[in-house]
Amino acid sequence: MTPEHHLSERLADLLPHPPPARLGAAVSGGGDPTALTHLCAGWAGQAGVALEVATSDHGLRAAAAAEAAQVAAAAAALGLS
């Protein structure tokens, strides 16, 4: 089973049918959340769901601002708001 198929099955279990028109995702700058954002973007496009991404520069680490900017750039590249 591909990661895309696995994600689609899990979301089908968790979300109402049909899924909501809009969903939000909080994304940190780590590798796992970034990969999951890419998978979710593909699912959202197929499901007709507008996926919105939120991130935060919490200022607790020096890298936080760069990570938030990286998340915003990745979301924009995926066509997410």
NORLIN-V331847 format. One record per residue. RES is the residue in one small letter. PSI is psi as a letter, one per 40 degrees, with the letter a starting at -180 (* if undefined). Layout:
RES & PSI
RES & PSI
This chain:
m & h
t & i
p & d
e & d
h & d
h & d
l & d
s & d
e & d
r & d
l & d
a & d
d & d
l & d
l & i
p & i
h & h
p & i
p & i
p & i
a & d
r & i
l & i
g & i
a & h
a & h
v & h
s & i
g & e
g & i
g & d
d & d
p & d
t & d
a & d
l & d
t & d
h & d
l & d
c & d
a & d
g & d
w & d
a & d
g & d
q & d
a & e
g & f
v & h
a & h
l & h
e & h
v & h
a & i
t & i
s & h
d & g
h & e
g & e
l & d
r & i
a & d
a & e
a & d
a & d
a & d
e & d
a & d
a & d
q & d
v & d
a & d
a & d
a & d
a & d
a & d
a & d
l & e
g & f
l & i
s & *
